[in-house]
Structures are given as C-alpha cells and as structure tokens.
Amino acid sequence: MKDKILDKLIKEEVKRQQKTINLIPSENYASSEILEVMGSVLMNKYSEGYPGKRYYPGNKIYDQIELLAQERIRKLFNLGKNWHINVQPYSGSPANLAVYFSLIDFGESIMGMRLDAGGHLTHGHRVNFSGRAYKAIQYGVDLGDGLLNYDEIERLAEQRQPKIIVSGATAYPREIDFKKIGKIARRIGAYHVADISHIAGLVSAGEHPSPFNDCDVVTLTTHKTLRGPRAAIIICREDLADRIDRSVFPGIQGGPHNNQIAAIALMAFQNSQPDFKSYQKQVLKNAQILAETLQDKGIKLVTNGTDNHLMIIDLKSLDLSGKEAEKILEQAGITANRNSVPGDMSPQNPSGIRLGTPAITTRGMKEEEVRQIAGWISDLLLKKSKPVAVKKQVDILCNKFPLEY
Ligand SMILES: Cc1ncc(COP(=O)(O)O)c(C=O)c1O
C-alpha cells in the first residue's frame, strides 16, 4: 500500500535537491546504484559479530559482503596487511567513540581540535560524550592567520600528557600535517587518531597527504568526499584489531547495518574507476576558483583561501551573522551552513559560512559555473541583491545539471 503522505514528501525533497545549489561540504549525491543497495533486502538481516563469528544463522552471504568491503577499502587506500579494517560503524560519531572506548579508560584524557577552530563535536567538546566521559584538552588555531599552530599543539601535549591526540577537522580549509601530529603523539606516548571524515576522498585519490604512516587509527565517514552511503569505517594498526572490533561490537553497537556495508563495497568499486581521481581533482579546482573569485569580489575567507574542498567566509566585517547569511543564501536556492570562525564564543551564533564543492562537482559543474555561483554569493552578501532575483538564475543553472534521481 502506498503511503501518499511520505511519497509526496520524498518527491518534494528530490525537487529541492534538484533545484538547489548544494555547497554544504559534508554532503554529496550518492549514485542511484548506491541508493538501490541501501534500500535492498540486505537490510533485513541480523549479523551481530564478524565474518565467521556471527551470533545469528544465515550469514554466509553477509560474511562475503563484509570481507569484500574490507578488501576493497584496503585497495582504495593502498594499505598492506598491517592495517585492520572495520566497516561496521553506523556513522562517524559512533566510530570515534568506539575508538576512544577501545584505547583508553573513562576519565583519561583525549586532546582534539576545538569546535570554533574547526574540530568536530566528537573530538572532545563538552556537550558530547567525548568531552563528558573523558578529560578533554582542546587545541585551536592561531587567531591571526587561522592556521594550526603545531608548536602550540606540542606545548599543550607535553604539558597535559593526553592519552590520545585526535587530528582532523570538520571545518579546516588547509592541509593537515599528520606527520607533525604523529611525531608529537609518539614523543609523549599517546595514540594518534586521525579523523579524515571530510578529506577521505582526497586522501584516497592522492590529493591530500595520507595519515597512515603517522598514526595508529584512522576514522572516516563514507558519505562526504567519498560519495558513498551514510556510514563510517575504522582502520587501525593490526595489533589493535581485536580491541577495536570488540569496542564496535559488542561495546557500542549491536547488529551491523548490512545494507550500508554492501554500499561501502560498491562505493569502493566505483571509486576504483579512473574517473574518481579526476572527480577529486575537479573538487579541488572548483574550490580554488570559488575561493579566488569570492576574495576578488571582496569577501574575506578564514586563512585567506583553501587547500582542500572547503572554505569559510568570515562575516564579521559585513555586519551579518552566520544565521542571517545562511537564510539569505537559502532563499536564493543556495545551501551552505553557518559555521564558527576561530575565536567565536557561541556555536549557536557563529560568524561564518562554510562552503564546499564536492556536491556541485558531482553534478558536473566546473570553473565557469563556479564563477557564476561566487558572483551570486557576493551579490547576495555584499550588494544585498534580492534573493528571489538570484533564485531565477539558480533554477536555470540547476536545470542544466540535472540529478540522476
Ligand atoms: C571530522 C568529522 N568527524 C566525524 C563526523 C561525524 O559523522 P556523523 O555525522 O556521520 O556521525 C563528522 C561529521 O560531519 C566530521 O566532519
């Protein structure tokens, strides 16, 4: 029986996605094949445990699918057998918590990047489990240039002796020096956990330095630059494998979501095709053009630009809050989320807007379209153009680049 109400809501959402320019850097458009696997019969099965060691019968196929996902991820990141891969985390947040849970005791300390500097809630923020169950030490960025200050991180680490140092970010527009952070962690005998959720696609395509030589554990989500299902992966040194596995199940989760795991396998297959590297290169090229054009038009960016797929507009000089700017852009059909800029005191009232290029690049947009989009953003934020007028042009552009759904 058809649920007309829900059916209508989903159709409206397809239309919204079709008719908006999505600049939220943590979002992307998964392929129809991935959506199909996510909605397949694989969802019906319980498989608590791991391949060959399940707590339910009927798992022969699921064992094969999970092993396939692990091996394809190994290939995608070019990893040897000294790395263990767990594809069961439901998403990025439980993946990070499972890692902390496996490596240290409650009350011990973790050190991660502050939210206003670009870190994630699960990197030790006080409202999050990571900041409640563990003693959180937070590092920031230099308030002058917005960059990570590795000397400062080193000083803090030596002084406070955390058991885990987390590198990685949710809103940092520059390359992260995993080597330097790894060195600091080694010096004080801490684990180095690299959360590459945002840049996983760039790392797998060789477009961002890889953390693997310099850390003990890597966590990543599969739905951002990797363009896969909403899910996450933990990759750890082989000698940590049992601890990590036990921490994911039965420590934090129950039955794995087999549809997600199969979709991870498909994502890794899709990302092994030659066009994946050119996609990642275009994501970076588009980000460069977006940053340059915005700056040429007088818009200030945190760190004055970007090395990766995202950037943050600093609105402080424009007499506009992040919330207001987000609303203006949304009225014009451009989605980009409000975000803290370094030094912001309230995450509820941030003074920045975060923009990224993974989703528009999946749609096929290139330099010309990106320049056009940058022009509209500056018209809206600087010249206070009417959003309805811009929306008409946004509609025309979106129609030229239809989604496959
Ligand atoms: C760096 C980083 N880690 C973890 C997460 C959490 O992922 P999820 O929202 O899937 O729980 C995010 C999500 O944005 C992220 O950016």
The ligand as a Gaussian input file, in Angstrom:
#p B3LYP/6-31G(d) Opt

LIG

0 1
 C       35.531000      15.259000      11.078000
 C       34.224000      14.583000      11.363000
 N       34.197000      13.528000      12.183000
 C       33.050000      12.898000      12.487000
 C       31.856000      13.305000      11.952000
 C       30.612000      12.615000      12.385000
 O       29.979000      11.955000      11.393000
 P       28.438000      11.571000      11.506000
 O       27.669000      12.833000      11.342000
 O       28.281000      10.600000      10.406000
 O       28.226000      10.960000      12.846000
 C       31.829000      14.398000      11.090000
 C       30.558000      14.846000      10.510000
 O       30.385000      15.865000       9.973000
 C       33.044000      15.065000      10.788000
 O       33.082000      16.129000       9.987000

